[in-house]
Amino acid sequence: MVAKIELQRVREWGWLRGFSNLFRKEHQAWWGTRRWWINGLAWTLILGGLVANMLFIPTLTNLASPEEVNAAGGAQSYAIQMGLSVFFEFGVQVVAIGAIILTQDALIDGRISGVTEWVLSKPVARRAYLIAKLIANLLYMSLFLVLLPAMVVYGLFYLHSTELYPLFPFLTGVGLMLLHMFFYMTLTLMLGAFFNTRAPVLAISMGILLGGGILGSLVKPLLSITPWMLAQIASGAASQTPLPGSLIWPPVVATAVWCVLFVLITLFKFERTEF
């Protein structure tokens, strides 16, 4: 018995040969497993739970001094202010940790298992292999680590005050949160192109994240060229008490430039790596 197999021609740019199939594989790695709902549920519960504590547990507000509560415009406004601070200042760090953990194996796991070598032995462009991983992880980490928790948190603010919080300031803070996450995602991906084990990738990326604030407080100029101020900037933008423009734009622009630079370095290194 002869089976008739019909192949479907895929049209792609030569320099991204194989991208469609590779992106489909990365998409399936999220949606075809438990990964999507585990991450969606976990990060939403963590960040939403932290904000809910600030909004719906009166004891936390009662611990504040009357002067602080009055300056915020009352107990309700103070609770919202604290909820914004927790979500953006602390949440930015939590999301960055999640991005590092989820990205650490993006290149290393395939290299160790031999999958990368096998895939690249096919008519597949190396840059397509890397860009498929980059775009898929950026899309789904943005969705499950930032956007879904942000929607839940925005709903919590409405439940607390029975009125919608100003949307544009909140979305500005969310955008800065995404930029911060993208920095650590691309940094971890770049480190994965240089190292063959997870230990140095985690050590360097976590060290930059957790030690950055301390180093920035000692060497102030570093705050203008790193993402270490983004948590405060995001919190200020969301709470409508932004910092001066001279303090906002340098770290925002520098972080975006670092992200692009990390991607270019990763492409350069991956194109020249022997498998």
Secondary structure, DSSP 8 states (H G I E B T S, - for coil): -------------GGGTTHHHHHHHHHHHHHTSTHHHHHHHHHHHHHHHHHHHHHH-HHHHHTS-HHHHHHHTSHHHHHHHHHHHIIIIIHHHHHHHHHHHHHTHHHHHHHHHTHHHHHHTSS--HHHHHHHHHHHHHHHHIIIIIIHHHHHHHHHHHHHHSS---HHHHHHHHHHHHHHHHHHHHHHHHHHHH-SSHHHHHHHHHHHHHHHHHHHHHSGGGGGSSGGGHHHHHHHHHTT----HHHHHHHHHHHHHHHHHHHHHHHHHHHT---
